[in-house]
């Protein structure tokens, strides 16, 4: 019983993340937008994380 609940919850989490993921193109476009001031810091973090992979 517990394993079936665990499986169901993890499957739902996976499906939610799959349906709501944000593309890298969208994030790049958003960070290059001059009207978004706070996003500039996120751009630095994203660039660091993608260069480490």
DSSP file (Angstrom, degrees, kcal/mol; ACC not computed):
  #  RESIDUE AA STRUCTURE BP1 BP2  ACC     N-H-->O    O-->H-N    N-H-->O    O-->H-N    TCO  KAPPA ALPHA  PHI   PSI    X-CA   Y-CA   Z-CA
    1    1 A X     >        0   0    0      0, 0.0     4,-1.9     0, 0.0     5,-0.2   0.000 360.0 360.0 360.0 -47.3    0.0    0.0    0.0
    2    2 A X  H  >  +     0   0    0      1,-0.2     4,-2.6     2,-0.2     5,-0.2   0.906 360.0  51.6 -64.6 -40.8    2.7    2.5    1.0
    3    3 A X  H  > S+     0   0    0      1,-0.2     4,-2.6     2,-0.2    -1,-0.2   0.862 107.4  52.9 -65.8 -34.5    4.7    1.7   -2.2
    4    4 A X  H  > S+     0   0    0      2,-0.2     4,-2.3     1,-0.2    -1,-0.2   0.890 110.7  46.9 -68.6 -37.5    1.7    2.3   -4.4
    5    5 A X  H  X S+     0   0    0     -4,-1.9     4,-2.6     2,-0.2     5,-0.2   0.929 112.7  49.8 -66.2 -44.9    1.1    5.7   -2.8
    6    6 A X  H  X S+     0   0    0     -4,-2.6     4,-2.3     1,-0.2     5,-0.2   0.920 112.3  48.0 -59.0 -45.1    4.8    6.6   -3.2
    7    7 A X  H  X S+     0   0    0     -4,-2.6     4,-2.3     1,-0.2    -1,-0.2   0.924 111.4  49.8 -62.4 -45.6    4.8    5.5   -6.8
    8    8 A X  H  X S+     0   0    0     -4,-2.3     4,-2.3     1,-0.2    -2,-0.2   0.921 111.5  48.4 -60.6 -45.8    1.6    7.5   -7.6
    9    9 A X  H  X S+     0   0    0     -4,-2.6     4,-2.4     1,-0.2    -1,-0.2   0.919 112.9  47.3 -63.6 -44.3    3.0   10.7   -5.9
   10   10 A X  H  X S+     0   0    0     -4,-2.3     4,-2.2     1,-0.2    -1,-0.2   0.856 110.9  52.0 -68.2 -33.9    6.3   10.4   -7.8
   11   11 A X  H  X S+     0   0    0     -4,-2.3     4,-2.4    -5,-0.2    -1,-0.2   0.912 110.8  48.0 -66.1 -41.7    4.6    9.8  -11.1
   12   12 A X  H  X S+     0   0    0     -4,-2.3     4,-2.4     2,-0.2    -2,-0.2   0.895 111.3  50.1 -66.1 -40.6    2.4   12.9  -10.5
   13   13 A X  H  X S+     0   0    0     -4,-2.4     4,-2.5     2,-0.2     5,-0.2   0.923 111.5  49.0 -62.5 -44.3    5.4   15.0   -9.6
   14   14 A X  H  X S+     0   0    0     -4,-2.2     4,-2.4     1,-0.2    -2,-0.2   0.922 111.8  48.2 -61.9 -44.8    7.2   13.8  -12.7
   15   15 A X  H  X S+     0   0    0     -4,-2.4     4,-2.2     2,-0.2    -1,-0.2   0.887 111.0  51.3 -65.6 -38.4    4.2   14.6  -15.0
   16   16 A X  H  X S+     0   0    0     -4,-2.4     4,-1.5     2,-0.2    -2,-0.2   0.939 112.4  45.5 -62.2 -47.2    3.8   18.0  -13.4
   17   17 A X  H  < S+     0   0    0     -4,-2.5     4,-0.3     1,-0.2    -2,-0.2   0.870 112.4  51.9 -65.1 -36.6    7.4   18.9  -14.0
   18   18 A X  H >< S+     0   0    0     -4,-2.4     3,-0.6     1,-0.2    -1,-0.2   0.896 113.5  43.2 -66.7 -40.1    7.3   17.5  -17.6
   19   19 A X  H 3< S+     0   0    0     -4,-2.2    -1,-0.2     1,-0.2    -2,-0.2   0.703 120.3  41.3 -78.4 -20.0    4.2   19.6  -18.4
   20   20 A X  T 3< S+     0   0    0     -4,-1.5    -1,-0.2    -5,-0.2    -2,-0.2   0.115  79.8 131.6-117.8  21.1    5.5   22.8  -16.8
   21   21 A X    <   -     0   0    0     -3,-0.6     2,-0.4    -4,-0.3    -3,-0.0  -0.439  51.0-131.7 -77.3 152.8    9.1   22.9  -17.7
   22   22 A X        -     0   0    0     -2,-0.1     2,-0.1     3,-0.0    -2,-0.1  -0.865  21.0-123.3-106.2 133.6   10.6   26.1  -19.1
   23   23 A X     >  -     0   0    0     -2,-0.4     4,-1.9     1,-0.1     5,-0.1  -0.374  12.9-126.0 -76.5 154.4   12.7   25.9  -22.3
   24   24 A X  H  > S+     0   0    0      1,-0.2     4,-2.4     2,-0.2     5,-0.2   0.846 110.7  58.5 -66.6 -34.1   16.2   27.2  -22.4
   25   25 A X  H  > S+     0   0    0      2,-0.2     4,-2.5     1,-0.2    -1,-0.2   0.914 105.7  48.7 -61.7 -43.1   15.3   29.4  -25.4
   26   26 A X  H  > S+     0   0    0      2,-0.2     4,-2.5     1,-0.2    -2,-0.2   0.918 111.8  48.8 -63.9 -43.2   12.6   31.1  -23.3
   27   27 A X  H  X S+     0   0    0     -4,-1.9     4,-2.4     2,-0.2    -2,-0.2   0.889 111.4  49.9 -64.4 -38.5   15.0   31.7  -20.4
   28   28 A X  H  X S+     0   0    0     -4,-2.4     4,-1.5     2,-0.2    -2,-0.2   0.923 111.8  47.9 -64.8 -44.1   17.7   33.1  -22.8
   29   29 A X  H  < S+     0   0    0     -4,-2.5     4,-0.4     1,-0.2    -2,-0.2   0.902 112.5  49.7 -62.3 -41.4   15.1   35.4  -24.4
   30   30 A X  H >< S+     0   0    0     -4,-2.5     3,-0.9     1,-0.2     6,-0.2   0.898 110.0  49.4 -66.4 -41.4   13.9   36.6  -21.0
   31   31 A X  H 3< S+     0   0    0     -4,-2.4    -1,-0.2     1,-0.2    -2,-0.2   0.767 108.8  53.6 -71.4 -24.1   17.4   37.3  -19.7
   32   32 A X  T 3< S+     0   0    0     -4,-1.5     2,-0.5    -5,-0.2    -1,-0.2   0.515  82.3 107.9 -87.0  -4.2   18.3   39.3  -22.8
   33   33 A X    X   -     0   0    0     -3,-0.9     3,-1.3    -4,-0.4     6,-0.1  -0.620  63.3-150.1 -74.7 122.5   15.2   41.5  -22.3
   34   34 A X  T 3  S+     0   0    0     -2,-0.5    -1,-0.2     1,-0.2    -4,-0.0   0.710  91.7  64.4 -68.7 -18.3   16.4   45.0  -21.2
   35   35 A X  T 3  S+     0   0    0      1,-0.1     2,-0.9     2,-0.0    -1,-0.2   0.636  85.4  80.4 -79.7 -13.2   13.2   45.6  -19.3
   36   36 A X    <   +     0   0    0     -3,-1.3     4,-0.3    -6,-0.2    -1,-0.1  -0.825  53.0 170.6 -97.4 104.6   13.8   42.7  -16.8
   37   37 A X  S >  S+     0   0    0     -2,-0.9     3,-1.0     1,-0.2     4,-0.3   0.912  73.8  46.3 -82.3 -44.9   16.3   44.0  -14.2
   38   38 A X  T >> S+     0   0    0      1,-0.2     4,-0.7     2,-0.2     3,-0.6   0.671  99.8  70.3 -75.4 -15.3   16.3   41.2  -11.7
   39   39 A X  H 3> S+     0   0    0      1,-0.2     4,-1.9     2,-0.2    -1,-0.2   0.725  79.5  77.3 -74.5 -20.9   16.6   38.5  -14.3
   40   40 A X  H <> S+     0   0    0     -3,-1.0     4,-1.4    -4,-0.3    -1,-0.2   0.869  93.4  50.7 -58.1 -37.9   20.2   39.6  -15.0
   41   41 A X  H <> S+     0   0    0     -3,-0.6     4,-1.7    -4,-0.3    -1,-0.2   0.877 107.1  54.0 -67.4 -36.4   21.4   37.8  -11.9
   42   42 A X  H  X S+     0   0    0     -4,-0.7     4,-2.8     1,-0.2    -2,-0.2   0.853 102.0  59.2 -65.5 -33.3   19.5   34.7  -13.0
   43   43 A X  H  X S+     0   0    0     -4,-1.9     4,-2.6     1,-0.2    -1,-0.2   0.906 104.2  50.3 -61.7 -41.5   21.4   34.8  -16.3
   44   44 A X  H  X S+     0   0    0     -4,-1.4     4,-2.0     2,-0.2    -1,-0.2   0.915 111.8  47.5 -62.9 -42.8   24.7   34.6  -14.5
   45   45 A X  H  X S+     0   0    0     -4,-1.7     4,-2.4     2,-0.2    -2,-0.2   0.918 112.5  49.2 -65.3 -43.3   23.5   31.6  -12.5
   46   46 A X  H  X S+     0   0    0     -4,-2.8     4,-2.4     1,-0.2     5,-0.2   0.914 110.0  50.7 -63.0 -43.1   22.1   29.8  -15.6
   47   47 A X  H  X S+     0   0    0     -4,-2.6     4,-1.6     1,-0.2    -1,-0.2   0.898 111.3  48.7 -63.4 -39.5   25.3   30.4  -17.5
   48   48 A X  H  X S+     0   0    0     -4,-2.0     4,-1.3    -5,-0.2    -1,-0.2   0.921 112.1  48.3 -64.6 -43.9   27.4   28.9  -14.7
   49   49 A X  H  X S+     0   0    0     -4,-2.4     4,-0.7     1,-0.2    -2,-0.2   0.871 113.0  46.9 -68.9 -35.4   25.2   25.9  -14.3
   50   50 A X  H  < S+     0   0    0     -4,-2.4    -1,-0.2     1,-0.2    -2,-0.2   0.766 109.8  53.0 -79.5 -23.2   25.1   25.1  -18.1
   51   51 A X  H  < S+     0   0    0     -4,-1.6    -1,-0.2    -5,-0.2    -2,-0.2   0.755 104.0  57.8 -80.1 -22.2   28.9   25.5  -18.4
   52   52 A X  H  <        0   0    0     -4,-1.3    -1,-0.2     1,-0.2    -2,-0.2   0.749 360.0 360.0 -75.3 -23.5   29.5   23.0  -15.6
   53   53 A X     <        0   0    0     -4,-0.7    -1,-0.2    -3,-0.1    -2,-0.1   0.478 360.0 360.0 -77.8 360.0   27.5   20.3  -17.3
